[in-house]
Amino acid sequence: MKRALPAAPMARMAGRRALLAVPVLLTVTFAVFAVAAASPFDPVKAYTGSAGLTASQENLDQIRANLGVDQPLVTRWWDWLTSALTGDLGDSSVMRQPVADVIAERIGWSALLALTAFAVAIVLGTTLGVLAARRRGGLLDRCVSSLAYTLEAAPAFWLGLLAIWFFALELGVLPAGGLTDTASDTVTAGQVARHLVLPAAVLGVSQLPWFFLYVRQGVGDALDEDPVRGARARGLAERTVLLGHALRSGMLPMLTLIGSRVPELITGALLVETVFSWPGIAAATVQAATSVDFPLLAALTVLATAAVLLGNLLSDLLYGLADPRVGFDG
């Protein structure tokens, strides 16, 4: 008889985390407006561009009022917050369109890139970690561990430039960037898949070392535990011992890694999107920051913070499901 999933404890944990997330998100949004207010960049100059050089002071003051940047810090933050709670995220001054539209047009492509890269990192990291832990000190273990430590110190943008040089310029087997071919006006699944290979692979490889090292250590330690030795002594097949006993025990520490890697994944995704001209939220984030676009900057920061909080919740839920002794009291 299958054990029922602890739905009620999971729901209680999620509810507690949601309540704790409210003050965190409020603090983050206020900090965004505070940092933007202290920034030397003038949002009016960014909005008007070269036309602002010949505009009268009266026109500049009117634009400042229209953008709402002539109001005190607390007033700007409160007006944005109350509007956001009703679903109105305001208008982006740099994109010249509603913030909700800016995010809606880009978030799907960013999610596709991040999730694909995360899957690559988890699958490859787990597979290589298990193989290395099976024979620690062997040739495969030494080679992959050395590569993992090297990749751990390599910036994502450097890996991206290296991948473009080798696969796009030298071999010519994959496109160097963008979402579709330059000669095409339509977006097809085949074109997206081809253009996704390099950025997803680069982002996934940049996250792979941590998953590999955690799985290698966890599975290696599990293989030395008495239950696994007892399973071997009973004559169980090595594959059964490795996958049925050692892997399950060794994967527990890796589950906590999922949430902690979300901030690095977001940062890496921004760099990779910029290098490969991927049409995600990277360009919008950079423009919002340099142009002091308060509504867009606040919305993107809240989105990133929410992703981190959800990642931490997911890792705790997975850990609780994998090890019932932990429970869902966090």
C-alpha positions in Angstrom: 0.0 0.0 0.0 1.4 3.3 -1.0 2.1 5.9 1.6 -0.1 9.0 1.1 1.7 12.3 0.4 1.8 14.6 3.5 -0.3 17.2 1.8 -1.4 19.0 5.0 2.2 19.5 6.4 3.4 20.6 2.9 0.5 23.1 2.7 1.3 24.4 6.2 5.0 24.9 5.3 4.1 26.6 2.0 1.7 28.9 3.9 4.3 29.8 6.5 6.8 30.6 3.8 4.3 32.7 1.9 3.7 34.8 5.1 7.4 35.2 5.6 7.9 36.2 2.0 5.6 39.3 2.3 8.0 41.4 4.5 10.9 40.2 2.4 9.3 41.4 -0.9 8.3 44.7 0.7 11.8 45.3 1.9 13.3 44.4 -1.5 11.0 46.7 -3.4 11.6 49.6 -1.1 15.4 49.0 -1.4 15.1 49.1 -5.2 13.5 52.6 -5.0 16.0 53.8 -2.4 19.0 52.7 -4.5 17.4 54.2 -7.6 16.8 57.5 -5.8 20.5 57.6 -4.8 21.7 56.8 -8.3 23.5 59.5 -10.3 21.5 58.5 -13.4 18.7 60.9 -14.3 15.6 59.0 -15.6 14.4 62.1 -17.4 17.6 62.3 -19.5 17.4 58.6 -20.2 13.8 59.0 -21.3 14.3 62.0 -23.5 17.7 61.0 -25.0 19.3 63.5 -27.3 16.0 65.4 -27.5 16.5 66.4 -23.8 19.6 68.4 -24.7 17.4 71.0 -26.5 14.3 70.8 -24.4 13.3 73.6 -22.2 13.4 73.3 -18.4 9.6 73.6 -18.3 9.2 70.6 -20.6 11.8 68.6 -18.6 9.9 69.4 -15.4 6.6 68.3 -17.0 8.2 65.0 -18.1 9.6 64.5 -14.6 6.1 65.0 -13.2 4.6 62.6 -15.8 7.1 59.9 -14.8 6.4 60.5 -11.2 10.1 61.0 -10.3 9.5 64.4 -8.8 7.7 62.8 -5.8 9.5 61.8 -2.5 11.0 58.3 -2.3 8.3 56.9 0.0 5.5 58.4 -2.1 6.9 56.8 -5.3 7.3 53.4 -3.6 3.8 53.5 -2.0 2.1 54.5 -5.3 3.9 51.7 -7.2 3.1 49.2 -4.5 -0.6 49.9 -4.2 -0.9 49.9 -8.0 1.0 46.6 -8.2 -1.4 44.9 -5.8 -4.2 45.7 -8.2 -2.3 44.2 -11.1 -1.0 47.5 -12.5 2.8 47.4 -12.6 3.0 50.8 -14.2 4.6 51.9 -17.5 8.2 51.4 -18.4 9.8 54.7 -19.3 12.7 53.1 -21.2 10.6 50.5 -23.1 7.7 52.8 -23.7 5.1 50.2 -22.9 3.4 48.7 -19.8 5.7 46.8 -17.5 3.4 43.8 -17.6 3.8 43.6 -21.3 7.6 43.9 -21.1 7.7 41.0 -18.7 5.1 38.9 -20.6 7.0 39.2 -23.8 10.3 38.0 -22.3 9.7 35.9 -19.3 8.8 32.8 -21.3 12.1 32.8 -23.2 14.0 33.3 -20.0 12.2 30.5 -18.3 12.8 28.1 -21.2 16.5 28.9 -21.1 16.8 28.6 -17.3 14.8 25.4 -17.0 16.6 23.7 -19.9 20.0 24.6 -18.4 18.9 23.5 -14.9 17.8 20.1 -16.4 21.2 19.7 -18.2 23.1 20.6 -15.0 21.1 18.1 -12.8 21.1 15.2 -15.2 24.8 15.5 -16.2 25.9 16.4 -12.7 24.0 13.4 -11.2 25.2 10.9 -13.8 28.8 12.0 -13.6 28.7 12.2 -9.8 27.4 8.7 -9.5 30.0 7.3 -11.9 32.8 9.1 -10.2 31.6 8.0 -6.7 31.5 4.4 -7.8 35.3 4.4 -8.2 36.7 7.3 -6.3 40.3 8.0 -7.2 39.9 6.4 -10.6 40.6 8.0 -14.0 37.1 9.2 -14.6 36.8 10.6 -11.1 40.1 12.5 -11.4 39.4 13.9 -14.8 35.8 15.0 -14.1 36.7 16.4 -10.7 39.5 18.5 -12.2 37.2 19.8 -14.9 34.5 20.6 -12.3 36.9 22.7 -10.2 38.0 24.5 -13.4 34.5 25.2 -14.5 33.6 26.4 -11.0 35.9 29.3 -11.4 35.0 30.1 -15.1 32.6 33.0 -15.6 29.5 32.2 -17.6 30.1 34.9 -20.1 33.6 33.6 -20.8 32.2 30.1 -21.5 29.6 31.7 -23.8 32.2 33.5 -25.8 34.4 30.4 -26.0 31.4 28.3 -27.2 30.5 30.9 -29.9 34.1 30.9 -31.2 34.3 27.1 -31.4 30.9 25.9 -32.3 29.6 28.9 -34.3 32.7 30.4 -35.9 35.2 27.6 -36.2 32.9 24.6 -36.8 29.8 26.5 -38.0 27.4 23.8 -36.7 25.3 26.0 -34.4 24.0 29.6 -34.5 25.9 32.2 -32.6 22.9 33.9 -31.0 19.4 35.2 -31.4 16.1 33.2 -31.4 15.6 32.5 -35.1 17.6 32.6 -38.3 18.2 36.1 -39.6 16.5 35.3 -43.0 13.3 34.1 -41.2 10.4 36.3 -40.1 8.6 33.5 -38.2 9.5 31.7 -35.0 9.5 27.9 -35.4 10.2 25.2 -32.9 13.1 23.9 -34.9 14.8 27.2 -35.1 14.3 27.9 -31.4 15.7 24.5 -30.5 18.8 25.1 -32.6 19.4 28.5 -31.1 18.7 27.2 -27.6 21.4 24.6 -27.7 24.5 26.8 -27.1 23.1 29.2 -24.4 21.4 26.3 -22.5 24.5 24.2 -22.7 26.7 27.0 -21.5 24.4 28.0 -18.6 24.0 24.3 -17.7 27.7 23.6 -17.7 28.3 26.7 -15.6 26.0 25.2 -12.9 27.1 21.5 -13.3 30.2 21.5 -11.0 28.1 22.0 -7.8 25.7 19.2 -8.6 28.5 16.9 -9.6 30.5 17.5 -6.5 27.5 17.2 -4.2 26.3 13.9 -5.7 29.9 12.5 -5.9 30.4 13.2 -2.2 26.9 12.1 -1.1 26.9 8.8 -3.1 30.6 8.1 -2.1 29.8 8.5 1.6 26.6 6.4 1.2 28.6 3.6 -0.4 30.7 3.4 2.8 27.7 3.1 5.1 26.7 -0.1 6.8 23.3 -0.5 5.1 24.9 -0.4 1.6 27.7 -2.8 2.7 25.0 -5.1 4.1 23.1 -5.0 0.7 26.3 -6.0 -1.0 26.9 -8.8 1.5 23.4 -10.2 0.7 24.5 -10.6 -2.9 22.4 -7.8 -4.4 23.5 -6.6 -7.9 25.9 -3.7 -8.0 23.4 -1.7 -10.0 20.7 -2.3 -7.4 23.0 -1.3 -4.6 24.2 1.8 -6.4 20.8 3.1 -7.7 18.4 1.7 -5.1 20.4 2.4 -1.9 23.5 4.7 -2.4 21.9 7.1 -4.8 18.8 7.7 -2.8 20.8 8.4 0.3 23.5 10.4 -1.5 20.9 12.6 -3.3 19.6 14.1 -0.1 22.3 16.8 0.2 21.9 17.7 -3.5 18.2 18.5 -3.0 19.1 21.4 -0.7 21.4 22.7 -3.5 18.5 23.3 -5.8 17.2 26.3 -4.0 20.6 27.8 -3.2 21.6 27.7 -6.9 18.6 29.8 -8.1 20.4 33.1 -7.5 23.4 31.9 -9.4 21.2 30.6 -12.1 19.5 33.9 -12.5 22.8 35.8 -12.6 24.2 33.4 -15.1 21.1 33.5 -17.2 21.4 37.3 -17.5 25.0 37.0 -18.6 24.3 34.2 -21.1 21.3 36.0 -22.5 23.4 39.1 -23.1 26.2 37.1 -24.8 23.9 35.1 -27.1 21.4 37.9 -27.7 18.6 35.7 -26.3 15.3 37.7 -26.1 14.7 37.2 -22.4 14.6 39.7 -19.6 18.4 40.4 -19.5 18.3 43.3 -21.8 15.2 44.7 -20.0 17.0 44.4 -16.7 20.1 46.2 -17.9 18.2 49.0 -19.5 16.0 49.4 -16.4 19.0 49.6 -14.1 21.0 52.1 -16.3 17.9 54.2 -17.0 16.6 54.2 -13.5 13.3 52.8 -14.7 11.6 52.6 -11.3 8.5 50.5 -12.2 10.3 48.0 -14.4 13.3 47.7 -12.1 11.1 47.0 -9.1 9.0 44.4 -10.9 12.0 42.5 -12.2 13.6 42.6 -8.8 10.4 41.2 -7.2 10.3 38.5 -9.8 13.9 37.5 -9.2 13.4 37.5 -5.4 10.2 35.4 -5.7 12.1 32.9 -7.9 14.7 32.6 -5.1 12.1 32.1 -2.4 10.3 29.5 -4.5 13.5 27.7 -5.2 14.3 27.4 -1.5 10.8 26.2 -0.8 11.0 23.6 -3.5 14.3 22.2 -2.2 12.9 22.0 1.3 9.7 20.2 0.1 11.8 17.7 -2.0 14.1 17.0 1.0 11.0 16.4 3.2 9.5 14.0 0.7 12.8 12.2 0.2 13.5 11.9 3.9 10.4 11.6 6.1 12.5 12.0 9.2 13.0 15.7 8.4 9.3 16.5 8.0 7.9 19.8 7.0 8.4 21.9 10.1 10.7 24.4 8.4 
